[in-house]
Amino acid sequence: MAYYCKMAGDLVDQVIKVNNEVITDAAGNEDHQKGIDFIKNLEGHDPAGTYLRASFGTIAGKHYEVDPITGDRTLSADQSKSFRKNCPSKGWTYDSGRDAFIAPKRFDSWVLDEETCIWEPPIPMPDDGKVYLWNEGIQNWEEQ
């Protein structure tokens, strides 16, 4: 499957899956403009709208193969599949300067990692096997 984002300005409005047959020519080459053209011709889609290709399985600038049954991730041997830093959902922002999809900022104290385009807490979560949630009021992790 190929994935495309219908944009509303710099915000992702919708993520659309397109069958690979739509974007692949007889020689097996992918043409993602064909995918965008296909979407623009679907009922209910704006032919003048902006659509951007997204990379399913891309997280923090790395591409992962995802098991469709378990959801387990394995680092992909083909990192050419990784682009735009993250696979977005509705409400994410596309930053054209970084060529990256960025999730909404969850907490005011968190900062954007420029390399991964992932929001990071000011204090790393403890790595002791326990469950923690971020408490913005005290700007620290609380064991659950």
N, C-alpha and C positions, 0 to 999 in steps of 0.2 A: 504494500500500500504506500501511496505517496500522501503527504500531509501538507495542507495549505491553510493559511490563516487569512480570514476576511478581516480587514483592518478598518477601524473607525478612528481616523487620525493615526496616532501612534499606539492606540490600544487594540489588542486582539479582541474582536467581536465574536468570532466563531472559528473553530478548527474543523476543517473538512477533509475527510478521507476520500481519495480517488484511487480507483483500481489501477494497478500497474499497466494493464493493457491500454489504457487511455494515453499514457505518457511514453510508451515504448514503441519505437518504429520497428520495421521488419528485420533490421540488422541487430536489434536488441539494445539500441542506444536510447537513453532517457532524454526526453525533451520536456522540461517542466513548464515551458510556455504553453505546450499543448494542454497540460493539466489546468493551468490558469484559464485558458480560453474555454475549456470544457465547463468549468465552474461558472464562468460569466454567462454561458448560454443556458444554464439551468434556470428553471422557473423560480422566481423569487430572489435571484441574485442580480446585483447591479452590474451591468456590462461596463460601466465606467469606474467601478470600485477598484480598490487596491487589494491585491492578494499576494501574500508572501509565502514562499516555500518554508516548511518547518521540517526538522529532523527528528522523527520519533525515535526514542531511545537515547537521545543526547541529553546528558546531564553534566553541568559544570564543565562544558567544553570537551567531554569525552563521550564516545558512542558506545552503547551497550546493546548486546543482543538480549531480548527479553523473552523468557519462556512464557508462551501464551496461556499455559495452564496454571503454573505456580506464581508467575510474576517475578521469578528470580532473574537477576541481572548478571551477565558475564561480559567483561570488557571485550569489545569487538576487535577482531584482528584487522579489520578494515576501518581505520580511523578517518578515511575520506568521507564517510557517512556523517561525520560530526561537523555541524556548522551552526552558526547563530547561537552558540553556547548552551541553549536549553530548549527542550520541547515545551512550548507554552500551552496554557489553557486560556479560556476567556478571561479578560481582565488584566492579562499581562501586558507589559509595555514592550514595544520594539524600539530599541535605541540604534538609530542608523549610524551614529558615529562609532559605536562599538560593534555594529552588525550583530546585535545580540537581543534575544528575548529575555526580559527580566521580570521576575515575579513581583507582585505588589509587596511593598515593605511592610512587614508585620509589626515591628517595634521601632520606635524612634531611635533607640540607642544602637541599633544594628547598623553596620556599615557594609557597603557593597565591595566584594572582592573583585577587583578590576580584571583579574585573569579568568575567573570562573563565572562572573556575573551572578553570584549567589550572595544573598544577604547573610552576614556572619555576626554572631553575638560578640560583644566586647570581651566576654570571658568564655573560653571553650567549655562545652558541656563535659562534666566528669565522665571518665571512661572506666567505670567500675562495675558495669553490668546492671546497675540500678536504673530505674525510670525517673527522668527529670522533666520538668516543664520550666520554661523561662518565666520569671516574674519581673515584669517591667518596673513595678513599683520599687523593688529593691535592687534591680538590675543585676540579678544573679539567678542561678538555677536552684529550684526547690525539688527535693526528692518527693516522689509521689507514693 
